[in-house]
Amino acid sequence: MSLFVHPETKKALETMKHQRPHAVALVGPSGIGLASLANDYTTDMSSTVITVLPEKDEKIDLARGTITVQSIRRLYDLTRTIEPSGRVVIIDYAERMAIPAQNAFLKLLEEPTEGTSFVLLTHQPELLLPTIRSRVQRIDVRPISRKQSEQLLDELKVTDATKRTQLLFIADGHPAELARLSTDKDLFEARSTLVKDARTYITGALYDRLLIANKYKDSRSDAQILVEDATKLLRLTIASNGDSASLALLTQLEQLHKRLFEQGNVRLQLSSLM
């Protein structure tokens, strides 16, 4: 499958390839395709590539795993030797490094081995220590254009008009998410259900809205997606037929999303919109 990249992001990546800095951070929302961009970034370097991923119970777990201090210490030992062809270490979900792991990683940045460089991939750079952020060159990965999203769906052979509309609502501009949803039927159905529930959450009867709040009370990540979808739906309504009530609700949703991100109680926060 072709790599779909915003022109400004592509330009920034090409500049970094030429400069070969010691450490780069690719920053963008979930589904933007950070891992694909990192692979493309390292393709022409003729270097040994090491990828560090979150783990749980000593197994890779992208959903619930963390990057522990033990993982970084193993990485430290591994990079003490010089690799003749060079070495690139990709740390995916870098924000999942616990504070002790971040402190250990900081030592790697401060005591670089010749020929070793780092690529950090993160959806939440604010969770990284300021001392780490100050030592990496950051590239903000921009969403691809609507035209590029349409071209990607063409390449993925998504021809059903209704499904294309749904996919573009859910993941327009996010190529990795578009690809996942297009090829995984169960994931697409689950995500479509979230959109339907988001519509009920802002337009349904009080009882139905309370049921939605209760349904998502045990999953912060799903609750955040629910609120994000509700916000997008409401913005579409405001764009076509805005009123003061819709604008007030939009403000409430934005505040709600912020409180969920700040670890506010999920059930209380979802119920607060009633």
C-alpha positions as a printed NumPy array, in Angstrom:
array([[  0.   ,   0.   ,   0.   ],
       [  1.226,   3.495,  -0.814],
       [  2.383,   5.754,   1.982],
       [  0.048,   8.751,   2.249],
       [  1.722,  11.751,   3.886],
       [  0.817,  15.433,   4.131],
       [  3.224,  17.435,   1.911],
       [  4.492,  19.534,   4.835],
       [  5.159,  16.412,   6.901],
       [  6.961,  14.803,   3.972],
       [  9.146,  17.877,   3.567],
       [ 10.05 ,  17.879,   7.275],
       [ 10.92 ,  14.17 ,   7.204],
       [ 13.142,  14.589,   4.159],
       [ 14.987,  17.429,   5.912],
       [ 15.535,  15.233,   8.975],
       [ 16.777,  12.355,   6.793],
       [ 19.39 ,  14.685,   5.346],
       [ 20.44 ,  16.1  ,   8.717],
       [ 20.433,  12.76 ,  10.594],
       [ 19.916,  14.277,  14.078],
       [ 20.698,  12.217,  17.177],
       [ 17.037,  12.065,  18.244],
       [ 13.735,  12.802,  16.513],
       [ 10.181,  12.742,  17.881],
       [  7.276,  12.099,  15.505],
       [  4.167,  13.52 ,  17.127],
       [  0.581,  13.052,  16.013],
       [ -2.862,  11.724,  16.956],
       [ -3.706,   8.045,  17.112],
       [ -4.262,   6.568,  13.653],
       [ -2.056,   9.086,  11.854],
       [  0.477,   6.384,  10.943],
       [  3.534,   7.21 ,  13.052],
       [  4.967,   3.684,  12.797],
       [  4.696,   3.677,   8.994],
       [  6.416,   7.052,   8.824],
       [  9.199,   5.836,  11.13 ],
       [  9.741,   2.793,   8.924],
       [  9.906,   5.014,   5.849],
       [ 12.272,   7.399,   7.654],
       [ 14.735,   4.572,   8.365],
       [ 14.399,   2.701,   5.037],
       [ 17.298,   4.355,   3.23 ],
       [ 19.665,   4.567,   6.195],
       [ 21.213,   1.085,   5.832],
       [ 21.193,   0.907,   9.623],
       [ 20.177,  -1.783,  12.085],
       [ 16.704,  -0.899,  13.346],
       [ 15.583,  -1.792,  16.869],
       [ 11.959,  -1.208,  17.862],
       [ 10.842,  -0.926,  21.488],
       [  7.13 ,  -1.548,  22.121],
       [  4.934,  -1.482,  25.26 ],
       [  4.762,  -4.753,  27.157],
       [  2.535,  -6.372,  29.757],
       [  3.526,  -9.569,  31.544],
       [  6.66 ,  -9.682,  29.357],
       [  4.596,  -9.764,  26.14 ],
       [  3.987,  -6.989,  23.625],
       [  0.661,  -5.343,  24.438],
       [ -0.134,  -2.187,  22.459],
       [ -3.469,  -1.694,  24.208],
       [ -2.433,  -1.89 ,  27.873],
       [  1.321,  -2.267,  27.954],
       [  4.001,   0.08 ,  29.258],
       [  7.682,   0.59 ,  28.553],
       [  9.45 ,  -0.299,  31.762],
       [ 12.779,   0.774,  33.164],
       [ 13.996,  -2.803,  32.626],
       [ 13.333,  -2.457,  28.883],
       [ 15.341,   0.749,  28.72 ],
       [ 18.186,  -0.759,  30.741],
       [ 18.357,  -3.685,  28.294],
       [ 18.407,  -1.143,  25.495],
       [ 21.223,   0.729,  27.237],
       [ 23.344,  -2.439,  27.385],
       [ 22.539,  -3.239,  23.75 ],
       [ 23.641,   0.164,  22.485],
       [ 26.964,   0.324,  24.335],
       [ 28.689,  -1.326,  21.365],
       [ 29.307,   0.446,  18.068],
       [ 27.301,  -0.86 ,  15.129],
       [ 29.416,  -0.45 ,  11.934],
       [ 26.39 ,   0.301,   9.729],
       [ 24.718,   2.515,  12.329],
       [ 21.791,   1.839,  14.604],
       [ 18.332,   3.424,  14.82 ],
       [ 16.192,   2.799,  17.896],
       [ 12.453,   3.384,  17.411],
       [ 10.487,   3.78 ,  20.64 ],
       [  6.808,   3.4  ,  19.827],
       [  4.205,   4.803,  22.234],
       [  7.041,   6.72 ,  23.929],
       [  4.523,   8.359,  26.279],
       [  4.035,   4.906,  27.85 ],
       [  7.499,   5.061,  29.4  ],
       [  7.111,   5.194,  33.166],
       [  9.024,   8.007,  34.88 ],
       [ 11.893,   5.687,  35.963],
       [ 12.096,   4.467,  32.343],
       [ 12.162,   8.048,  31.09 ],
       [ 14.993,   8.897,  33.471],
       [ 16.913,   5.862,  32.242],
       [ 16.258,   6.854,  28.634],
       [ 17.494,  10.368,  29.362],
       [ 20.873,   8.835,  30.21 ],
       [ 20.917,   7.248,  26.753],
       [ 20.31 ,  10.637,  25.173],
       [ 22.987,  12.302,  27.272],
       [ 25.608,   9.581,  26.655],
       [ 25.132,   8.719,  22.985],
       [ 27.03 ,   5.876,  21.361],
       [ 28.564,   6.783,  18.019],
       [ 26.25 ,   5.806,  15.158],
       [ 23.159,   5.336,  17.356],
       [ 20.134,   7.563,  16.838],
       [ 16.611,   7.525,  18.245],
       [ 13.12 ,   7.984,  16.836],
       [ 10.376,   8.528,  19.409],
       [  6.763,   8.029,  18.345],
       [  4.179,   9.634,  20.595],
       [  0.544,  10.66 ,  20.61 ],
       [  0.948,  12.57 ,  23.885],
       [  4.306,  14.38 ,  23.989],
       [  3.264,  16.316,  27.096],
       [  3.666,  13.072,  29.074],
       [  7.376,  13.012,  28.305],
       [  9.797,  14.732,  30.654],
       [ 10.735,  18.279,  29.567],
       [ 14.383,  17.196,  29.625],
       [ 13.604,  14.541,  26.995],
       [ 11.516,  16.886,  24.867],
       [ 14.319,  19.449,  24.844],
       [ 16.81 ,  16.887,  23.492],
       [ 14.818,  15.701,  20.467],
       [ 13.908,  17.416,  17.222],
       [ 10.137,  17.321,  16.889],
       [  8.082,  16.74 ,  13.751],
       [  4.356,  17.343,  14.086],
       [  2.699,  14.888,  11.694],
       [ -0.22 ,  16.589,   9.975],
       [ -3.4  ,  14.819,   8.835],
       [ -3.535,  14.045,   5.134],
       [ -5.988,  15.974,   2.939],
       [ -9.517,  14.842,   2.129],
       [ -8.352,  14.162,  -1.43 ],
       [ -5.582,  11.902,  -0.124],
       [ -8.06 ,  10.111,   2.158],
       [-10.317,   9.496,  -0.835],
       [ -7.354,   8.19 ,  -2.833],
       [ -6.445,   5.842,   0.003],
       [ -9.985,   4.448,   0.1  ],
       [ -9.782,   3.955,  -3.679],
       [ -6.552,   2.009,  -3.219],
       [ -8.191,  -0.047,  -0.474],
       [-11.06 ,  -0.749,  -2.903],
       [-13.767,   0.697,  -0.64 ],
       [-16.537,   1.345,  -3.161],
       [-19.675,   1.371,  -1.003],
       [-20.742,   5.032,  -0.745],
       [-22.258,   4.677,   2.744],
       [-19.185,   2.969,   4.144],
       [-16.904,   5.588,   2.583],
       [-18.925,   8.353,   4.228],
       [-18.73 ,   6.594,   7.585],
       [-14.995,   6.007,   7.259],
       [-14.331,   9.615,   6.349],
       [-16.357,  10.84 ,   9.318],
       [-14.485,   8.573,  11.695],
       [-10.942,   8.822,  10.356],
       [-10.57 ,  11.435,   7.615],
       [ -6.933,  12.51 ,   7.498],
       [ -5.677,   9.509,   9.502],
       [ -4.335,   6.961,   7.002],
       [ -3.443,   4.186,   9.44 ],
       [ -6.902,   4.29 ,  11.018],
       [ -8.597,   4.394,   7.616],
       [ -6.644,   1.306,   6.584],
       [ -7.444,  -0.576,   9.797],
       [-11.155,   0.216,   9.645],
       [-11.368,  -0.636,   5.957],
       [ -9.841,  -4.073,   6.386],
       [-11.147,  -5.126,   9.816],
       [-14.907,  -5.707,   9.742],
       [-15.274,  -6.176,  13.502],
       [-13.302,  -3.035,  14.263],
       [-15.378,  -1.047,  11.774],
       [-18.645,  -2.271,  13.28 ],
       [-17.463,  -1.444,  16.812],
       [-16.378,   2.021,  15.706],
       [-19.69 ,   2.603,  13.877],
       [-21.534,   1.675,  17.062],
       [-19.553,   4.334,  18.913],
       [-20.682,   6.944,  16.39 ],
       [-24.329,   5.901,  16.794],
       [-23.999,   6.045,  20.575],
       [-22.385,   9.474,  20.317],
       [-25.4  ,  10.727,  18.376],
       [-27.748,   9.346,  21.037],
       [-25.569,  10.881,  23.757],
       [-26.252,  14.405,  22.485],
       [-29.687,  14.073,  20.883],
       [-31.493,  11.193,  22.611],
       [-34.027,  11.196,  25.396],
       [-32.643,  11.625,  28.908],
       [-33.046,   7.942,  29.779],
       [-31.228,   6.829,  26.603],
       [-28.407,   9.297,  27.259],
       [-28.   ,   7.972,  30.795],
       [-27.793,   4.446,  29.391],
       [-24.976,   5.563,  27.095],
       [-23.128,   7.173,  30.006],
       [-23.449,   3.938,  31.957],
       [-22.331,   1.842,  28.966],
       [-18.983,   3.633,  28.694],
       [-18.292,   4.264,  32.378],
       [-15.657,   1.516,  32.628],
       [-13.49 ,   2.518,  29.657],
       [-11.8  ,   5.908,  29.659],
       [-10.447,   5.45 ,  26.131],
       [-13.881,   4.553,  24.681],
       [-15.479,   7.402,  26.647],
       [-12.984,   9.835,  25.142],
       [-13.767,   8.575,  21.627],
       [-17.5  ,   8.838,  22.374],
       [-17.102,  12.492,  23.366],
       [-14.848,  13.213,  20.378],
       [-17.445,  11.733,  17.994],
       [-20.229,  13.661,  19.713],
       [-18.205,  16.839,  19.322],
       [-17.675,  16.22 ,  15.599],
       [-21.379,  15.508,  15.094],
       [-22.342,  18.664,  16.929],
       [-19.905,  20.78 ,  14.921],
       [-21.495,  19.498,  11.716],
       [-24.905,  20.492,  13.086],
       [-23.651,  23.943,  14.05 ],
       [-22.086,  24.439,  10.613],
       [-25.415,  23.781,   8.884],
       [-27.876,  25.165,  11.418],
       [-26.151,  26.509,  14.519],
       [-28.022,  27.879,  17.512],
       [-27.074,  29.074,  20.989],
       [-28.084,  25.779,  22.63 ],
       [-25.807,  23.785,  20.316],
       [-22.925,  26.166,  20.93 ],
       [-23.393,  25.856,  24.693],
       [-23.453,  22.054,  24.413],
       [-20.28 ,  22.145,  22.312],
       [-18.526,  24.073,  25.076],
       [-19.685,  21.478,  27.608],
       [-18.385,  18.63 ,  25.456],
       [-14.994,  20.271,  25.059],
       [-14.735,  20.765,  28.811],
       [-15.875,  17.18 ,  29.395],
       [-13.205,  15.829,  27.08 ],
       [-10.566,  17.851,  28.909],
       [-11.683,  16.48 ,  32.287],
       [-11.61 ,  12.905,  30.962],
       [ -8.08 ,  13.489,  29.7  ],
       [ -7.136,  14.824,  33.129],
       [ -8.308,  11.544,  34.711],
       [-11.662,  12.76 ,  36.017],
       [-14.088,  10.016,  37.091],
       [-15.502,   8.624,  33.825],
       [-19.01 ,   7.844,  35.061],
       [-19.46 ,  11.199,  36.801],
       [-18.092,  13.134,  33.852],
       [-20.319,  11.403,  31.288],
       [-23.353,  11.879,  33.521],
       [-22.545,  15.559,  34.011],
       [-23.8  ,  16.355,  30.511],
       [-27.34 ,  15.302,  31.382]])
